[in-house]
Structure formats: C-alpha cells, structure tokens
Amino acid sequence: MNYKNIKITERVKSAKLFEEIISLKNLCLAWNEFKKGKTKKFDVRQFQLGLKNNLLDLNAELKEKTYRHSNYASFYIQDPKLRHIHKACVKDRVLHHAIFRILYTIFDPTFIYDSYSCRLKKGTHRAVNRFRDFARKVSGNNSRTCWVLKCDIKNFFDSIDHIVLIELIKKKVNDESTLWLLQRIIESFSVVDHRGIPMGNITSQLFANIYMNQFDQFIKHQLKVRYYIRYCDDFLILSPDKEYLRKLVLHMNHFLENTLKLRIHPNKIFIKTFVSGIDFLGWVNFYHHRVLRNTTKKRMFKKFFANPRPENFNSYLGLISHGNSYKIKEILIKNYYEIK
C-alpha cells in the first residue's frame, strides 16, 4: 500500500482528522487500493457499477453520522491451521481501507523497530532475517549456546478487549468524531462480552499492532530485553541464559493478563537452542541455513498443483528463494513445464 508524505504531529493534533478520513479523495484512494486483485469478484463488480453514487452515499452517511456497519459473512480457511474469517461487505471494507491509510501514519512511528506484522518495509522475510542476525550476535558467531524462547498469545484476535483497545487509541487520537467512527468499527464484531476483532478486516491488523505495542514497550523498556522480535501474536526472545528466559515468562504473562487481558498459550511456550532448529514464520531456522517447514511445503505444493498458473509459479519461486530449497525448486520447475 502506498502512502503520501503526511506530517504526523500535525495530524494527531488536527481537529480535521475525521474529515480527512471520510473525504471523497481518501475514499477514492481507498477504493483503488481495496479493489486490487478483486475486480473479478461479483460483489466488487456490483459496487463498481455504481461507484460514484456508492462513495457519495458512504461519504454522506459518515458526515451525518448515520453510518452503520453491516453484518459479516463467516467462513473458514486452512492457513495452515483452521482459521475463522469474518468478511464485511464491500462498502465497509472500502471504509476500513480509508481508515487504515490515514491512521497507519499516526501509529506506525510509535511501534518498536522489531515489530514486523502488517507494516511497510517489514514482513515475514525481514523478521526471519532479523532473527538470524540476533542469533549470530547472541551465539557469538556460533561460539556459545544461544537459547530461544518462542511464545504466542492464546486466542489472540478473539481476546482483544474493546474497551482497552479504544483507550489505547485515545492516547494518540482525541478527535471525537474519529473516535465515534472507530468505535463503530470495533463494536461491529465481538466473540463475547465486547471482546474480539475480526481477522478479515484490514483495520484489525492495525488494531492488533496498537494493542500489542503496549506489550512491546513493556518488553523493551521495563524488562530491558534486547533481542526480541514480534510478528502479530508470535514472538521470540534470544539469550545465552536459559534460566533468564524462564523467568521472563512469568513477568510477561502477568503484564498481559493485568494490562491487556491476554494470556500466553500455555502449550506453546518453547525454550530451545538455536542449533536444534527454530520453527518461525514458516521456516525452520539453523545457524548456516533455513528450510521450509514441512506443513508450509505441503501446502505450497497442494496449491501449486491445484492451480499451476505462471503468477503462482513465480510467487512460489520467490518464496523459496529466501532459504535452502534447491530440491523444492527442481520439483516446481519440472512439474510446471510438464503441466504447461
């Protein structure tokens, strides 16, 4: 997603933040970003047929504050574990993009460097490379043991507390109209008792980072952890001291439960040596190399054989280029040209 150069400090203080989010210009830009790769879908085509009136109507609803979020369509995907996705209608998703493209520029500068999910110039490959760099530093270029603590949050998206989230947003946004709109979006979905945000919304990606930024700041500034990486609700900490990592778990869980109403998944706390291989973001990482996780490899082959289009072929070649995957590349190339 491309963004203009926006003066962040002026925007936070501006009383015109709401007008900027709902402006026809921003809604048009949001539509252009939203529709990429979706123009063949029926609901998107229908919206595009009446695009001008649809955007004008949305703008009017927002100005008059009569806007109401629609219900979600619910379905499951295997990625690789079963995930419950909630999809809003096109009008709402265009608005989500409009909100995201403005608020991202306000909140992103407040996030720590080593938060890698849903951020410009970040992503999975940079996170994995950063992890490798940290491991080399902690291990003294493989001259001593490097221990890795790996954790994730239990039922993360379903557990995000709406009241806590809104209070965190208020720390950077004090415009009442903008807060009204964000509350509409946040309260449009809940799992139970005003908790939970839908995985299908682009705004949820930003809300998740805003929420977990409190944890990141605690890790970096109170616990003084140097080698820490987070990608959404998965995080790693590296240290030469195994006992130090064990003690950290208690402090982290206490903060999460008392401040963010979250919990580390008790069955997903691992402390292993780096040389034994650390599974992180689809790759099993070793000191001198990394290989695709078996489930990632099987899922890739399944999707490729089901739909061996040139764009998919090139995409998978790009994916495997980030690790040691000569044999996988051979299989892809051989089968692609045989099918073709």
Secondary structure as UniProt FT lines:
FT   HELIX           8..13
FT   TURN            15..16
FT   HELIX           17..22
FT   HELIX           24..34
FT   TURN            35..40
FT   HELIX           42..49
FT   HELIX           51..64
FT   STRAND          73..78
FT   STRAND          82..87
FT   HELIX           90..107
FT   HELIX           108..110
FT   TURN            113..114
FT   TURN            117..118
FT   TURN            120..121
FT   HELIX           124..138
FT   TURN            139..143
FT   STRAND          147..153
FT   TURN            154..155
FT   HELIX           156..159
FT   HELIX           162..170
FT   TURN            171..172
FT   HELIX           176..186
FT   TURN            187..188
FT   TURN            199..200
FT   HELIX           202..217
FT   HELIX           218..222
FT   STRAND          228..231
FT   TURN            232..233
FT   STRAND          234..239
FT   HELIX           242..255
FT   HELIX           256..260
FT   TURN            266..267
FT   STRAND          270..273
FT   HELIX           274..276
FT   STRAND          278..280
FT   TURN            281..282
FT   STRAND          283..285
FT   STRAND          290..292
FT   HELIX           294..306
FT   HELIX           310..320
FT   TURN            321..322
FT   HELIX           326..339
//
